[in-house]
Amino acid sequence: MIGANNRFVHLLLKVLICKNCYHFNTSGEFKKDEDGSELYCRWCGQGGQVLCCSSCEFVFCKRCIKNNFGVKKFKEIRNSDDWSCFRCHPEQLSSLRASCAEFMEYYRTELAYKMIRLFL
């Protein structure tokens, strides 16, 4: 779903992402390594230092984890031997999903208000 000011909703994670991340995430299948893990961050679609989920093939990059959760969460995940990702355990995203839903509701309300004013 397209939002205001170049904001999009991540189709899988249901959090706000930018236009570039949205296009990468909707461009098709992600490439995988010989172990079956994806090569690119499932959040932003970039490579770099990624952390693998213990339960599925998804990986998430250091930048996305730090930007969305902080250094403490990144270190916790990095030091874990058995981390389940944001898709496998979506409760990790609850506050980000709530913020996304609030933003999109605000955007829909503002858009409807502008449309009403346009026709009055």
Summary of the structure (lengths in Angstrom):
residues: 120
radius of gyration: 16.6
end to end distance: 27.4
largest distance: 60.4
contacts: 317
relative contact order: 0.16
helix: 47%
strand: 12%
